[in-house]
Amino acid sequence: MNLFHTQKTFTSRYLKNLTLYVFVAIIGGVLSGYYFPDTSIKLGIISRYFFMVLETIILPIIFMAIIYGICHLSDIKNAGSIVWQTALYFLILSSTAIVIGFIFGFAVQPGANTGIEIPKIKTTLPKNFEINDTSIVSVLYLNRHGIFLIISIIIGIYMNLSKAREDFIKILDQGLAIFYTIIKYLYCILPFIIFCNIAYGISVYGINTLLPLSKVVATVYLADIVFIFGILGLIAYLFKFNLWKFLIHIKEEIVLVMTTSSSKTAFPMIFEKMESQGYSRKILRFVIPLGYNFNLAGACIYISVACCFLIQFYSISLSVNDYIWLFVIITITSKTASGVPGSGFLALIFTLNRFGKIPVTDIALLYSVDRFMNEARAVTNFIGIAVSGAIISKINQPTKEQA
């Protein structure tokens, strides 16, 4: 089987025209946000509620996909190797992403000599970002994806040992099929949601807000590009994997992630696309859902660069031990960034509160340009997750399937 032989799937048929609709929606959103800011600012609530609905639907899909993957691990001879390979891969990639964020944060110095006048920058946080992460409710909310993950792993292990395993897998297949169908119909209104999202962003965070903070935005983008084509490119080379060709095959999904600022919008579709290319269904259903919780490279880079910006902005002196502790905290808090657009900013607030040595007084300063960094964060998350599924699948793919 040719590993990159693409069959006709819903993704390839539907997105062939959807990409054009998305492009039109982007242009329309920019024009609307620029010429009709008062009307466009009201459109933000539409995209916000859409992503709330989308997350409500996708969370059960991830929940079932993880259980499905665990139940099928017993069918794979080298299941133990896949588990430790996945864990090691995620740990190394996440750690590397944080280090890259620190390196670019120190090298570019985005928070030094900014000339920023706080009163001239919009520094009011929306109410949904005013979270007290010391309360039990807030902690549960911030870690809801991790809680779902733990529960799904426990259920998956239990069902894998149960006598009713085969019947349960059939129910999972039916459940996933139903949710995928719902998602596909929901995607029909994506161009309109993207239009609202772009129009809102332009109307609220125009170019006048971006310019004083363009250095931190550029640092995040530069670090993400180096991570994708440098780190992931090196990994692809070592495992004889054509990264560029792979990215071309999933370009439609990347466009969706970029325009919606959410890596989860392409979650159901990436399975269909990659399975049609010959990657192992059982391995993908195990690795990719876990990646949405443990392999968020974009969030790791964003949080580490943002921390560097604030350290430089406030001229804070930290010891080596402080940076090591900050590294550990980012490793943990970045796992809470697997949600709707803006979840990465929540993870940043969580990080600063846990670290305690960086003021959060003017944290809204970064929020004013978070919308511009969200796309890079989401795309890097998504590409990192998709590549992890491809690499683990390729390593463990039977020789006859790679022929």
C-alpha positions in Angstrom: 0.0 0.0 0.0 1.2 3.5 -0.8 1.5 5.3 2.5 0.4 8.6 0.8 -2.3 7.2 -1.5 -5.3 9.5 -0.9 -8.7 8.1 -1.3 -11.8 10.2 -1.9 -13.2 11.0 1.5 -15.6 13.6 2.9 -12.6 15.7 3.7 -11.2 15.8 0.2 -14.6 16.3 -1.5 -16.1 18.9 0.9 -13.0 20.9 1.7 -12.1 21.3 -2.0 -14.8 24.1 -2.1 -14.8 24.9 1.6 -11.2 26.4 1.3 -12.6 28.9 -1.3 -15.5 29.8 1.0 -13.1 30.2 3.9 -10.9 32.6 1.8 -14.0 34.7 0.9 -15.1 34.7 4.6 -11.6 36.0 5.6 -11.7 38.8 3.1 -15.3 39.7 4.1 -14.4 39.6 7.8 -11.5 42.0 7.3 -13.6 44.4 5.3 -16.5 44.2 7.8 -14.2 44.7 10.8 -12.5 47.7 9.2 -15.5 49.5 7.7 -18.2 48.5 10.2 -16.5 48.0 13.5 -19.6 48.7 15.6 -21.6 46.0 13.9 -18.6 43.6 13.7 -17.9 43.7 17.4 -21.3 42.2 18.1 -20.4 39.2 15.9 -17.9 37.9 18.4 -20.7 36.4 20.5 -21.7 34.2 17.5 -18.2 32.6 17.1 -17.8 32.3 20.9 -21.0 30.3 21.3 -20.2 28.2 18.2 -16.9 27.1 19.8 -18.7 26.4 23.0 -21.0 24.0 21.1 -18.2 22.6 19.1 -16.2 21.8 22.3 -19.3 20.2 23.9 -19.5 17.8 20.9 -15.8 17.2 20.4 -15.0 16.4 24.0 -17.1 13.2 23.9 -15.4 12.3 20.6 -12.0 12.6 22.2 -13.4 10.6 25.2 -14.6 7.8 23.0 -11.6 7.9 20.7 -9.2 7.3 23.6 -11.3 4.4 24.9 -11.4 3.0 21.4 -7.6 3.3 21.1 -6.9 1.6 24.4 -9.4 -1.2 23.7 -7.6 -1.9 20.4 -4.1 -1.7 21.8 -4.4 -5.3 22.9 -4.8 -6.3 19.2 -1.4 -4.9 18.5 1.6 -7.1 19.2 3.9 -4.3 20.2 1.3 -2.4 22.3 3.7 -1.8 25.1 6.3 -0.3 22.8 3.7 2.1 21.3 2.7 3.3 24.8 6.2 4.2 25.9 7.2 5.5 22.4 4.2 7.9 22.6 4.9 9.0 26.2 8.6 9.6 25.4 7.8 11.4 22.2 5.3 13.8 23.8 7.7 14.5 26.7 10.7 15.3 24.5 8.6 17.4 22.0 6.9 19.4 24.7 10.1 20.0 26.6 11.9 21.0 23.3 9.0 23.5 22.5 9.4 25.2 25.9 13.2 25.5 25.5 12.7 27.0 22.0 10.3 29.5 23.4 12.9 30.5 26.0 15.7 30.6 23.5 13.8 33.0 21.2 12.4 35.0 24.1 16.0 35.6 25.4 17.4 36.2 21.9 14.8 38.5 20.5 14.1 40.3 23.8 10.4 41.2 22.9 9.8 42.8 26.3 12.8 45.0 26.4 12.6 48.7 25.5 9.1 48.4 24.1 8.2 52.1 24.6 4.7 50.9 25.5 2.4 53.4 27.2 -0.1 51.2 29.1 -3.0 53.8 29.0 -2.9 53.7 25.2 -3.3 50.0 25.0 -6.6 48.2 25.7 -6.0 46.5 29.0 -9.4 45.2 30.0 -9.9 41.4 30.2 -13.2 39.9 29.2 -15.2 38.4 32.1 -14.6 34.9 31.0 -10.8 35.3 31.6 -11.3 36.5 35.2 -10.7 33.1 36.7 -9.6 32.5 40.3 -7.5 29.3 39.8 -7.3 28.8 43.6 -10.9 27.7 43.8 -11.9 24.1 43.2 -14.4 25.0 40.5 -11.8 27.0 38.5 -9.2 24.2 38.9 -11.7 21.7 37.6 -12.6 23.9 34.7 -9.0 24.6 33.7 -8.2 20.9 33.9 -11.5 19.5 32.4 -9.7 18.0 29.4 -7.2 16.2 31.7 -10.0 14.9 33.9 -11.8 13.6 30.8 -8.6 12.0 29.7 -8.0 10.2 33.0 -11.6 8.9 33.2 -11.4 7.7 29.6 -8.1 5.9 30.2 -9.6 4.1 33.3 -12.7 3.1 31.4 -10.6 2.0 28.4 -8.5 -0.2 30.5 -11.5 -1.7 32.3 -13.4 -2.4 29.1 -10.3 -3.9 27.5 -10.3 -6.5 30.3 -14.1 -7.0 30.2 -15.8 -9.9 28.6 -18.1 -7.5 26.9 -15.2 -5.8 25.1 -16.3 -6.6 21.5 -19.9 -5.4 22.1 -18.6 -2.3 23.7 -16.3 -1.6 20.7 -19.3 -1.9 18.4 -21.2 0.7 20.5 -18.1 3.0 20.4 -18.0 2.7 16.6 -21.6 3.6 16.3 -21.3 6.5 18.7 -18.2 7.9 16.9 -20.0 7.6 13.6 -23.0 9.6 14.9 -20.8 12.3 16.4 -18.7 12.6 13.2 -21.9 13.0 11.1 -23.0 15.8 13.4 -19.6 17.5 13.2 -19.6 17.3 9.4 -23.0 19.1 9.1 -21.9 21.6 11.7 -18.9 22.4 9.5 -21.3 23.6 6.8 -21.6 26.9 8.7 -17.8 27.3 9.3 -17.3 30.0 6.7 -19.9 32.2 8.4 -18.3 31.5 11.8 -14.9 32.4 10.4 -16.4 35.6 8.9 -17.7 36.6 12.4 -14.4 35.6 14.1 -12.2 37.7 11.7 -14.6 40.7 11.7 -14.6 40.7 15.5 -10.9 40.5 15.8 -10.3 43.3 13.3 -12.9 45.6 15.0 -11.5 45.1 18.5 -7.8 44.6 18.0 -6.9 46.7 15.0 -3.4 47.4 13.7 -3.0 50.3 16.1 -3.0 47.9 19.0 -0.7 45.4 17.2 2.1 47.7 16.4 3.5 48.4 19.9 3.5 44.7 20.6 4.5 43.4 17.2 7.8 42.2 18.5 6.3 39.6 20.9 3.9 38.5 18.1 6.8 38.1 15.7 8.8 36.1 18.3 6.0 33.6 18.7 5.6 33.2 15.0 9.3 32.8 14.4 9.7 30.2 17.2 6.7 28.3 15.8 8.2 28.3 12.3 11.5 27.0 13.6 9.8 24.3 15.6 7.7 23.1 12.7 10.4 23.1 10.0 13.4 22.7 12.2 12.5 20.3 15.0 9.7 18.4 13.3 11.6 18.6 10.0 14.6 17.0 11.7 12.5 14.2 13.3 10.9 13.6 9.9 14.3 13.3 8.3 15.5 10.8 11.0 12.5 8.6 10.5 12.5 8.9 6.7 9.3 10.8 6.7 8.5 13.5 4.1 7.2 16.4 6.3 6.5 18.8 3.4 4.5 16.2 1.5 2.5 15.4 4.6 1.7 19.0 5.3 0.5 19.4 1.7 -1.9 16.5 2.2 -3.4 18.1 5.3 -3.4 21.7 4.0 -7.2 21.9 4.1 -7.2 21.0 7.8 -4.4 23.5 8.5 -6.4 26.2 6.8 -9.4 25.4 9.0 -7.3 25.5 12.2 -5.7 28.7 11.2 -8.9 30.5 10.4 -10.8 29.3 13.4 -7.8 29.6 15.8 -8.7 26.2 17.2 -6.8 23.0 16.7 -9.9 21.0 17.6 -11.9 22.1 14.5 -10.0 19.6 12.4 -9.9 16.8 15.0 -12.6 14.5 13.5 -11.4 15.2 9.9 -7.7 14.4 10.5 -8.5 10.8 11.3 -10.3 10.3 8.0 -7.6 12.0 6.0 -4.7 10.1 7.6 -6.4 6.8 7.6 -7.1 7.2 3.8 -3.3 7.7 3.4 -2.6 4.3 4.9 -1.8 5.1 8.6 -2.9 2.6 11.2 -6.4 3.4 12.4 -5.8 1.7 15.8 -2.6 3.7 16.4 -4.0 7.0 15.3 -7.1 6.5 17.6 -4.7 6.1 20.5 -2.0 8.7 19.8 -3.9 11.7 18.4 -6.5 12.1 21.1 -3.7 11.9 23.7 -1.8 14.5 21.7 -4.6 17.0 22.2 -3.8 16.8 25.9 -0.1 16.1 26.1 1.5 17.3 22.9 0.6 21.0 22.7 3.8 22.4 21.3 2.2 25.7 20.2 0.9 26.4 23.7 4.3 25.5 25.2 6.1 28.0 22.9 3.5 30.7 23.4 3.5 30.5 27.2 7.3 30.5 27.5 7.7 33.5 25.1 4.9 35.4 26.9 6.7 34.7 30.2 10.0 36.0 28.8 8.2 39.1 27.5 6.8 39.9 31.0 10.1 39.2 32.7 11.8 41.7 30.4 8.9 44.2 30.5 9.1 44.3 34.3 12.9 43.9 34.4 12.7 40.9 36.8 15.9 39.1 37.8 15.4 35.3 38.1 17.9 32.6 39.1 18.6 29.4 37.3 16.4 27.5 39.8 13.6 30.0 39.1 13.7 29.2 35.4 13.8 25.5 36.0 10.7 25.8 38.2 9.0 27.9 35.5 9.9 25.2 33.0 8.2 22.6 35.2 5.1 24.8 35.7 4.7 25.4 32.0 5.1 21.7 31.3 2.0 21.2 33.5 -0.1 24.2 32.8 0.3 23.9 29.0 -1.8 20.8 29.2 -4.8 23.0 30.1 -4.5 24.8 26.7 -6.5 22.2 24.8 -9.8 24.0 24.3 -11.6 26.7 22.4 -9.8 29.8 21.1 -8.3 31.7 24.1 -7.5 28.7 26.2 -3.8 29.3 25.7 -4.2 32.7 27.4 -6.0 31.0 30.3 -3.1 28.6 30.6 -0.7 31.6 30.7 -2.7 33.2 33.6 -2.6 29.8 35.4 1.2 29.7 34.8 1.8 33.1 36.2 -0.4 32.5 39.3 1.4 29.2 40.0 4.9 30.7 39.5 4.2 33.8 41.6 7.2 35.9 40.6 5.8 37.6 37.5 3.1 40.3 38.1 -0.2 39.8 36.4 -1.1 43.5 36.8 -0.9 44.3 33.1 -1.6 40.8 31.8 -4.4 42.3 29.6 -1.6 43.9 27.7 -0.8 40.6 26.1 -4.5 39.7 25.6 -4.8 42.7 23.3 -2.6 40.8 20.8 -3.5 37.3 21.8 -5.9 37.1 18.9 -3.0 37.5 16.5 -0.9 34.8 18.2 -3.8 32.3 18.5 -3.5 31.2 14.9 0.2 30.3 15.2 -0.4 28.5 18.5 -3.3 26.5 17.2 -1.6 25.6 13.9 1.6 24.5 15.7 -0.4 22.4 18.1 -2.3 20.7 15.3 0.7 20.0 13.1 2.6 18.6 16.1 -0.3 16.3 17.0 -0.8 15.1 13.4 2.9 14.5 12.9 3.1 12.5 16.2 0.3 10.2 15.0 2.1 9.8 11.6 5.5 9.1 13.2 4.3 6.6 15.8 2.2 4.9 13.1 5.0 4.7 10.6 7.5 3.3 13.2 5.0 0.5 14.1 3.5 0.0 10.7 3.9 -3.6 9.4 6.4 -3.8 6.5 3.7 -5.0 4.1 1.6 -1.9 4.7 4.5 0.4 3.9 5.3 -1.3 0.6 
